[in-house]
Amino acid sequence: MSTIAAKLTFDDALGAIFLGGIAASIIYGINCIQTFIFFKGNQADRTYLKIIIPYSNAKNMAHFRSFATQVMLGAFSDTLVRSVYVLRIWRLTHRWQYIAIIDLSGL
């Protein structure tokens, strides 16, 4: 048993974990800056966009939580983004029902 415990070390993985943490922090900082710029400069956007943006930022904070939280928030975020996409396509096609049905099948 002592030979197995002696072979399990984190020396090789700690550098990769540290660099991954730094990269995640940098990307999260960029996301926070983009959210700030969005709210500072876009006053004419619709309400649903102003609701989605903070949710997206909060979802990125959940990457430091449990795996189950990441999966649930990721699935909800994916559905939310696809729904906004379907809404945009439906409006651009002048509310043509067949396009909306095809797009909704992708959800």
C-alpha positions in Angstrom: 0.0 0.0 0.0 2.8 2.4 0.7 4.3 2.0 -2.8 1.0 3.2 -4.4 0.8 6.2 -2.1 4.3 7.2 -2.9 3.7 7.3 -6.6 0.7 9.6 -6.4 2.1 13.1 -6.5 0.8 16.4 -7.8 4.2 17.8 -8.8 3.6 17.4 -12.6 0.0 18.6 -12.5 0.3 21.7 -10.3 1.8 23.8 -13.0 -1.0 23.0 -15.4 -3.6 23.7 -12.8 -2.0 27.0 -11.9 -1.8 28.1 -15.5 -5.5 27.0 -16.1 -6.5 29.1 -13.1 -4.7 32.1 -14.4 -6.2 31.7 -17.9 -9.7 31.3 -16.4 -9.2 34.5 -14.3 -8.1 36.5 -17.3 -11.1 35.3 -19.4 -13.5 36.0 -16.5 -12.0 39.5 -16.2 -12.5 40.1 -19.9 -16.1 39.0 -19.5 -16.7 41.4 -16.6 -15.2 44.3 -18.7 -17.5 43.4 -21.7 -20.5 43.4 -19.4 -19.6 46.8 -17.9 -19.1 48.3 -21.4 -22.4 46.8 -22.5 -24.4 48.4 -19.7 -22.4 51.7 -19.9 -22.9 52.2 -23.7 -26.1 50.5 -24.8 -29.1 52.3 -23.4 -31.4 51.5 -26.4 -31.3 47.7 -26.2 -34.3 45.7 -25.4 -35.1 44.5 -21.9 -34.6 40.8 -22.6 -31.0 41.5 -23.7 -30.4 43.5 -20.5 -31.6 40.4 -18.5 -29.5 37.9 -20.5 -26.2 39.6 -20.1 -26.0 39.6 -16.3 -27.1 36.0 -16.3 -24.3 35.1 -18.7 -21.8 36.8 -16.3 -23.2 34.9 -13.3 -23.0 31.7 -15.3 -19.3 32.2 -15.8 -18.8 32.6 -12.0 -20.4 29.2 -11.5 -17.4 27.6 -13.2 -15.7 27.7 -9.8 -18.6 25.7 -8.3 -19.6 22.0 -8.6 -19.9 20.1 -11.8 -23.7 19.7 -11.4 -24.1 23.4 -11.2 -22.1 23.9 -14.3 -24.2 21.4 -16.2 -27.5 22.9 -15.1 -26.5 26.5 -15.8 -24.9 25.5 -19.1 -28.1 23.8 -20.3 -30.2 26.7 -19.3 -27.9 29.2 -20.9 -27.8 27.1 -24.1 -31.6 27.0 -24.2 -31.8 30.8 -23.5 -29.3 31.7 -26.3 -31.0 29.4 -28.8 -34.4 30.9 -27.9 -33.2 34.4 -28.6 -31.7 33.2 -31.9 -35.1 31.6 -32.9 -36.9 34.9 -31.9 -34.5 36.9 -34.1 -34.9 34.6 -37.1 -38.7 34.6 -36.7 -38.7 38.4 -36.7 -36.4 38.6 -39.7 -38.5 36.2 -41.8 -41.6 38.4 -41.1 -43.1 35.9 -38.7 -43.1 33.0 -41.1 -44.4 30.0 -39.1 -42.4 27.3 -41.0 -39.1 28.9 -40.2 -40.0 29.2 -36.6 -41.0 25.5 -36.4 -37.7 24.4 -38.1 -35.7 26.6 -35.7 -37.6 25.4 -32.6 -36.8 21.8 -33.6 -33.2 22.6 -32.9 -33.9 23.4 -29.3 
